[in-house]
Amino acid sequence: MRSKKGFLKLSPRCRLGLLVLVILYMSATVGCGGGASNPGESATSRLAEGTVSATGNPLVAQYTISTPAQATVAVQFGPTANYGFLTSPQASPAQGGAVTVLVAGMKQNTLYHMQAIVTYKDGSQQWDIDHTFQTGSIPPARVPKLRVTTAPGGNPTPGVELLSLTPGPTAQLLALAVDPAGNIIWYCDYDGSLGIPQPIKLLSNGHMLMVLYLVGSPGGTVQEVDLACNVVRQFNYNDLNQKLKGAGYSLQVYSIDHDIVSLPNGHLLLITTDSRVLTDLPGYPGQTTVLGNAIVDLDANNNPVWVWDAFDHLDVNRHPMYFPDWTHANALVYSADDGNLLLSMRHQSWVLKIDYQNGSGSGDVLWKLGYQGDFDLSSGLPSDWFYGQHDANFASSNSTGDFQLALFDNGNYRILDSGGTTCGTTSPCYSAPSVFEVNETTRTASRKWFFQTPYSWWGGVTRVLPNSNVFVDETTPLDLNLTGSRVMEVTQNPTPTVVWQLEIDGQNSYRTIHLPSLYPEVQW
């Protein structure tokens, strides 16, 4: 190698030429953008700077960058250049090209830093430069009144809370997400005339899926929206009825409501309400219009391919509460282990297992879990069953055989003794977020865990978190005068303690759930 002294002896023209060669060599080996972690195609290809722009949602940014070859793009972001939050990766076109990532999870009126991470097929990476984005504000009158309390020494589960609320005294937000401190970090400003969200679910593609319905009237709209709340897909109950008729089904629905399931094969399962006019039912002389529930399976083109109707499978003369709103289903759950379905029927105080078999099943009711159903309860006490329940969901990794089922036991008309005495007559009603051990082989069940709470006559959530704590949503607790709601993380032990609590003034929470983040497969 030529020494520094020898370099200086060269003529000025030669020294300049040598410097140019060194600079070109370094540019070719280091690459452009933020650099590459491994040698490969990304290390010798130029990564142009991305751009960050606003969307119609003041809390969501649009980050666009072009990749020189096939790659995935994720964006790290945070209030400083240390970032701390990450989006899901988005794939580029096959030969490279523009990729747009919607960045959500930011507080209002805050400056954020963000940077794209480009990962190529060979595992090498490049980073864009750091960009900044200033979030906007939400009109104060639209922000729900939220109060967060964390117990001394409490360590709430990281992630976000996804809220679906009822209207309050002003035009408050109904579909939103908050961080553990109670800061709004996402919302969807949908057309409020369509109803309230029943519920909101995060899809595997990063979009949100909502059922919007005004209780008590014909209707129901399904919307798939991106994180900026742009509508990607939409249909309503009229569209569904036309599809049902065209496919040769006799079912015509009154509404789409309460729950929706996105299946791994791209199908959607809907809970719908339909009605039949029945004559001279016991205790109901003359004609009675009875409301029941049906399940409709839609393929990727929204065509119905499988239908189940409660009127064809259950006895209409069993109606323990609120007849002629006969069944009032409010949760639908897919059993991945056998391809069947669980349907929670609030007004029957039952959870049914239905023979679906991934769309080829007979629709037969395989069993009924609950009071007067097909299972023996280990305690033998009718009061330990659930009544008027909401949000049945699997709380174990398996969904067949001996499994755990979590639900919010609202306690409506709870049976207290073998004589059929109900709560509210000799003793007050109460609610109980609960986890049941269910053995479908022996047809036995036991209440594994419960937490007695003030009576909440409708709504509610019980979900077991990864750390075994339990996430609870009390939709209308009596101690909040039925006008507010309470969300908690509590320990799962015989004497539960509250780790974290969110109270919402003036709005009921139909179904608030905990998510690891606003992005699939990402933990914040």
Summary of the structure (lengths in Angstrom):
residues: 524
radius of gyration: 27.8
end to end distance: 50.9
largest distance: 114.4
contacts: 1735
relative contact order: 0.10
helix: 11%
strand: 43%
